[in-house]
Amino acid sequence: MADTDAVVTAQREYLLARSSYTEQWVLETIDATGETTGGQPTEFTVRAVPADRRLRLRYHDHANHIEAFYDGTYYEYDVTGQTVYEGRSPRLFTDVEKAYRPLSLWAVNTLLPALLSIVRVEPTSTRTVEGETTIEFAVTGVSDDRKEEMSEVAYTGADGSLLVTESGGILEFEYTPQFESDTTSLQAGTNEITNIGQTTVSRPDWLSETG
């Protein structure tokens, strides 16, 4: 996609301007037959209230953690070990103003540009979602840069879609590569923004363990 940086910047601004929202991601590795490989997909959900700088992030992959930024402090809860860590990442989360954004926008800053740089898209239709007029794009293939980068893979196409508001916010993104390869598995992903203005973040029950 052309000008990925501008699209990502617009997404950050869109989310920070919402009173609240829920962001969900699912990432999985697939082989050339379309089958999932490598076990359970990576899933995480962010529930954010930007004005109050509160969020909860539930992450499930090889680890099972819940992270929260609440009352100016970063917390991490190890679900398996039932252990709470406070201020676990001081390099990133040392200040109330700076602490919220790296955690709440991690996927936007990291995953979104990586996936957007792969795809080619074309507009197909408009529809109303979450009370906003949106433009739907179809994923029609992968970029030439991606093909050069993954020269060992023979891409045959891509499936997916991109739903963008008139103000530049991405509400839905889905991408699945189609390819031929005997040895390589590639990543497919979906992203969805929901519950805009209706998401709440209360003090997690597990924070009672910290006093």
C-alpha positions as CSV (number, residue, x, y, z in Angstrom):
1,M,0.0,0.0,0.0
2,A,1.3,3.5,-0.9
3,D,2.3,5.8,1.9
4,T,1.9,3.3,4.8
5,D,3.3,5.8,7.3
6,A,0.6,8.3,6.6
7,V,-2.1,5.6,7.0
8,V,-0.6,4.5,10.3
9,T,-0.4,8.1,11.6
10,A,-4.0,8.6,10.7
11,Q,-5.0,5.5,12.6
12,R,-3.2,6.7,15.7
13,E,-4.9,10.0,15.6
14,Y,-8.3,8.4,14.9
15,L,-8.0,6.1,18.0
16,L,-6.7,8.8,20.4
17,A,-9.6,11.0,19.4
18,R,-12.2,8.4,20.3
19,S,-13.7,8.5,23.8
20,S,-13.1,4.8,24.0
21,Y,-12.8,1.7,21.8
22,T,-12.0,-2.0,21.7
23,E,-9.3,-3.3,19.4
24,Q,-9.0,-7.0,18.5
25,W,-6.3,-8.8,16.7
26,V,-5.8,-12.4,15.6
27,L,-2.6,-13.5,13.9
28,E,-1.9,-17.0,12.6
29,T,0.7,-18.8,10.5
30,I,-0.5,-20.7,7.5
31,D,1.0,-22.9,4.9
32,A,0.5,-23.0,1.2
33,T,-2.6,-25.3,1.6
34,G,-4.3,-22.6,3.7
35,E,-4.0,-24.7,6.9
36,T,-2.9,-23.1,10.2
37,T,0.5,-24.2,11.4
38,G,2.4,-23.6,14.6
39,G,-0.4,-24.2,17.1
40,Q,-2.9,-21.7,18.4
41,P,-3.2,-18.3,16.8
42,T,-1.9,-15.2,18.6
43,E,-4.9,-13.3,19.9
44,F,-5.1,-10.1,21.9
45,T,-7.7,-7.5,22.8
46,V,-7.1,-3.9,23.8
47,R,-9.9,-2.0,25.7
48,A,-8.9,1.6,25.8
49,V,-10.2,4.9,27.2
50,P,-7.8,7.5,25.8
51,A,-9.0,10.6,27.7
52,D,-8.5,8.8,31.1
53,R,-5.3,7.0,29.9
54,R,-6.7,3.7,31.0
55,L,-6.5,0.4,29.2
56,R,-6.4,-3.4,29.5
57,L,-4.6,-5.6,27.1
58,R,-5.3,-9.3,27.1
59,Y,-2.6,-11.3,25.2
60,H,-2.7,-15.0,24.5
61,D,0.0,-16.9,22.6
62,H,2.9,-18.8,24.1
63,A,2.3,-16.8,27.3
64,N,-1.0,-15.8,28.8
65,H,-0.8,-12.3,30.2
66,I,-3.0,-9.3,30.9
67,E,-1.5,-5.8,30.9
68,A,-3.1,-2.7,32.2
69,F,-2.4,1.0,32.5
70,Y,-4.5,2.3,35.4
71,D,-4.2,5.3,37.7
72,G,-0.9,6.3,36.1
73,T,0.8,2.9,36.6
74,Y,1.7,0.0,34.3
75,Y,0.8,-3.5,35.5
76,E,1.3,-7.0,34.2
77,Y,-0.6,-10.0,35.4
78,D,0.8,-13.5,34.7
79,V,-2.5,-15.5,34.5
80,T,-0.7,-18.9,34.7
81,G,1.4,-18.0,37.7
82,Q,-1.3,-15.6,39.2
83,T,1.4,-13.0,39.8
84,V,1.1,-9.2,39.5
85,Y,4.1,-7.1,38.4
86,E,4.0,-3.4,38.9
87,G,6.0,-1.0,36.7
88,R,7.5,-3.9,34.8
89,S,8.8,-1.8,31.9
90,P,10.3,1.4,33.3
91,R,12.0,2.3,30.1
92,L,8.7,2.7,28.3
93,F,6.3,3.5,31.1
94,T,8.0,6.0,33.4
95,D,5.6,8.9,32.9
96,V,1.8,9.1,32.8
97,E,1.7,11.0,29.6
98,K,4.2,8.8,27.8
99,A,3.2,5.5,29.4
100,Y,-0.3,5.1,27.9
101,R,0.6,5.5,24.3
102,P,3.3,2.9,23.7
103,L,1.1,0.2,25.2
104,S,-2.3,1.2,23.7
105,L,-0.8,1.8,20.3
106,W,1.7,-1.0,20.1
107,A,-0.3,-3.0,17.5
108,V,-0.9,0.2,15.4
109,N,2.8,1.0,15.5
110,T,4.1,-2.5,15.0
111,L,1.6,-4.9,13.3
112,L,-0.4,-2.5,11.2
113,P,2.4,-1.1,9.1
114,A,3.9,-4.5,8.6
115,L,0.7,-5.8,7.2
116,L,-0.2,-2.7,5.2
117,S,3.2,-2.7,3.5
118,I,2.4,-6.2,2.1
119,V,-1.0,-5.6,0.4
120,R,-2.4,-4.1,-2.7
121,V,-6.0,-2.8,-2.4
122,E,-8.7,-1.4,-4.6
123,P,-11.9,0.4,-3.4
124,T,-15.1,-1.6,-3.9
125,S,-18.1,0.0,-2.0
126,T,-19.2,2.2,0.8
127,R,-21.3,1.4,3.9
128,T,-22.1,2.7,7.4
129,V,-20.3,1.1,10.3
130,E,-20.3,2.3,14.0
131,G,-22.4,5.3,12.7
132,E,-19.7,6.4,10.3
133,T,-19.5,6.3,6.5
134,T,-16.8,3.9,5.5
135,I,-15.0,2.9,2.3
136,E,-14.4,-0.8,1.8
137,F,-11.3,-2.0,-0.1
138,A,-10.6,-5.4,-1.4
139,V,-7.1,-6.9,-1.0
140,T,-6.1,-7.9,-4.5
141,G,-2.6,-9.1,-4.1
142,V,0.8,-8.4,-2.5
143,S,3.2,-5.7,-3.2
144,D,6.3,-6.0,-5.5
145,D,8.5,-5.2,-2.5
146,R,7.0,-8.1,-0.6
147,K,7.6,-10.4,-3.5
148,E,11.3,-9.4,-3.7
149,E,11.7,-9.7,0.0
150,M,10.2,-13.2,0.0
151,S,11.8,-14.4,-3.2
152,E,11.6,-18.0,-2.0
153,V,7.8,-17.8,-2.1
154,A,5.7,-17.9,-5.3
155,Y,2.7,-15.6,-4.4
156,T,-0.5,-16.5,-6.3
157,G,-2.6,-13.8,-4.8
158,A,-4.2,-12.6,-1.5
159,D,-7.6,-12.5,0.1
160,G,-8.9,-9.9,2.5
161,S,-10.5,-6.5,2.9
162,L,-9.9,-3.1,4.5
163,L,-12.6,-0.9,5.9
164,V,-11.7,2.8,6.3
165,T,-13.7,5.7,7.6
166,E,-13.8,9.0,5.8
167,S,-11.6,10.5,8.5
168,G,-8.9,7.8,7.9
169,G,-9.6,5.4,10.7
170,I,-9.3,1.7,9.9
171,L,-12.2,-0.3,11.5
172,E,-11.5,-3.7,9.9
173,F,-8.5,-5.3,8.2
174,E,-8.2,-8.8,7.0
175,Y,-5.3,-10.4,5.1
176,T,-4.5,-13.9,4.0
177,P,-1.7,-14.6,1.5
178,Q,-2.0,-17.2,-1.3
179,F,1.3,-18.8,-2.3
180,E,3.2,-21.8,-3.3
181,S,6.1,-23.1,-1.2
182,D,7.2,-26.4,0.1
183,T,9.0,-25.0,3.2
184,T,7.7,-21.5,4.0
185,S,4.7,-20.6,6.2
186,L,3.4,-17.0,6.2
187,Q,1.3,-14.9,8.5
188,A,-2.3,-14.0,8.1
189,G,-4.1,-11.5,10.2
190,T,-7.4,-9.8,11.1
191,N,-8.0,-6.6,13.0
192,E,-11.2,-5.0,14.2
193,I,-12.2,-1.8,16.0
194,T,-15.5,-2.0,17.9
195,N,-17.5,-0.6,20.8
196,I,-16.5,2.9,20.0
197,G,-17.7,5.2,22.7
198,Q,-19.0,2.2,24.7
199,T,-15.9,0.6,26.0
200,T,-15.1,0.8,29.7
201,V,-12.0,0.1,31.7
202,S,-12.5,-0.6,35.4
203,R,-9.9,-1.5,38.0
204,P,-8.9,-5.1,37.3
205,D,-9.8,-7.5,40.1
206,W,-6.3,-8.9,40.1
207,L,-4.9,-5.5,41.1
208,S,-6.2,-6.2,44.6
209,E,-3.2,-8.4,44.9
210,T,-0.9,-5.3,44.8
211,G,-2.7,-3.6,47.6
